[in-house]
C-alpha cells in the first residue's frame, strides 16, 4: 500500500501520519517517497489540517518551513477544534504575515508603475 492510496473519503496514509503527529514518517513520505504535499481528502482537507488536529506544533512548523505548505483558515479551525491554541495562534500569525508581505509587494509594484516625477516629495526634502 502506497501512502497516497486513498480510501472512499480520499483519506491517505500521508494524512494518517499527519493526524498521528508522526514527523519522521511524514518527512519520509514527502522527502524519500516524493508524495504529493498538496494531496486533499474528498472534503478538501490537507496535510496541515491533520497536523493541526494532532496537536503537534513541531510537525506544523516542519510542514510550513521545510515543505512550504501555506496555512489556510480551515487549518486554524482544525487546531481550534482540538483546543490546540498555540497552533492556532502560530497559524494566525503566519497567515497575517503572508497577507502583510503580499500587501507590501502589491504596493511596491503599484508604485513602480507611476512615473517618478509624479510622486510627491516628502515634506523634509526641498522642492
Buried (B, 14 or more C-beta within 10 A) or exposed (E): EEBBEBEEEBBBBBBBBBBBBBBEBBBBBBEEEEBEBEBBBEEEBBBBBBBBBBBBBEBBBBBBEEBEBEBBEBBBBBBBEEEBEEBBEBBBEBBEEEEEEEEEEEEEEEEEEEEEEEEEEEEEEEE
